[in-house]
Amino acid sequence: MTVRSRLTDEVTTWLTGEFAGRMPAEAIKVVVRAAGRDLDGRVVPDEHGDLLYRVARARLVRMLSAPDEPHIPRSRR
């Protein structure tokens, strides 16, 4: 297991707990992975976990606040 995959798993676990009952765990996993792909190679490795959490959480909050049914954003790459 790489450091990145461990961070992705930790962020996914944390956000799954935070959004329990409001968002399916599989959707959270997809959002966290997409955010990780967007950040990969763009941020300092020491900051990757914190930024991954912030970006993924912001996307999940935006999905929940969407007036229509939430959709899972795709990676920008």
Phi, psi and omega per residue, in radians:
M1 nan 2.313 3.136
T2 -1.522 2.916 3.117
V3 -1.088 -0.722 -3.129
R4 -1.095 -0.766 -3.121
S5 -1.190 -0.580 3.081
R6 -1.145 -0.757 3.105
L7 -1.096 -0.737 3.118
T8 -1.067 -0.758 3.112
D9 -1.115 -0.727 -3.141
E10 -1.131 -0.784 -3.140
V11 -1.132 -0.715 3.111
T12 -1.066 -0.787 3.128
T13 -1.084 -0.808 -3.132
W14 -1.061 -0.844 -3.102
L15 -1.238 -0.541 3.075
T16 -1.087 -0.706 3.070
G17 -1.178 -0.706 -3.107
E18 -1.185 -0.613 -3.085
F19 -1.844 0.307 -3.137
A20 -0.981 2.319 3.130
G21 1.480 -0.226 -3.140
R22 -1.954 -0.392 -3.067
M23 -2.579 2.342 3.121
P24 -1.112 2.518 -3.117
A25 -1.016 -0.648 -3.133
E26 -1.147 -0.661 3.102
A27 -1.133 -0.703 3.119
I28 -1.105 -0.744 3.129
K29 -1.046 -0.766 3.138
V30 -1.120 -0.762 -3.131
V31 -1.119 -0.762 -3.134
V32 -1.113 -0.745 3.131
R33 -1.137 -0.708 3.109
A34 -1.117 -0.734 3.096
A35 -1.104 -0.692 3.104
G36 -1.081 -0.718 3.097
R37 -1.128 -0.683 3.127
D38 -1.143 -0.601 -3.103
L39 -1.496 -0.377 -3.043
D40 -0.974 2.146 3.130
G41 1.396 -0.001 -3.097
R42 -1.888 -0.224 -3.103
V43 -2.254 2.784 3.077
V44 -1.122 2.307 -3.088
P45 -0.907 -0.614 3.141
D46 -1.126 -0.429 -3.098
E47 -1.724 -0.062 -3.019
H48 -1.015 -0.809 -3.099
G49 -1.085 -0.786 -3.128
D50 -1.146 -0.786 3.141
L51 -1.201 -0.619 3.088
L52 -1.054 -0.796 3.106
Y53 -1.049 -0.837 -3.078
R54 -1.130 -0.776 -3.118
V55 -1.173 -0.825 -3.134
A56 -1.090 -0.754 -3.140
R57 -1.102 -0.735 3.120
A58 -1.075 -0.690 3.122
R59 -1.168 -0.710 3.138
L60 -1.149 -0.743 3.105
V61 -1.084 -0.742 3.125
R62 -1.115 -0.687 3.105
M63 -1.098 -0.725 -3.122
L64 -1.220 -0.518 -3.100
S65 -1.564 -0.022 3.118
A66 -1.155 2.411 -3.112
P67 -1.166 -0.564 3.107
D68 -1.617 -3.102 3.109
E69 -1.069 2.312 -3.111
P70 -1.107 2.480 3.036
H71 -2.108 2.683 -3.094
I72 -1.476 2.080 -3.137
P73 -1.191 2.512 3.096
R74 -1.516 2.787 3.081
S75 -1.090 2.622 -3.123
R76 -1.476 -0.043 3.134
R77 -1.687 nan nan
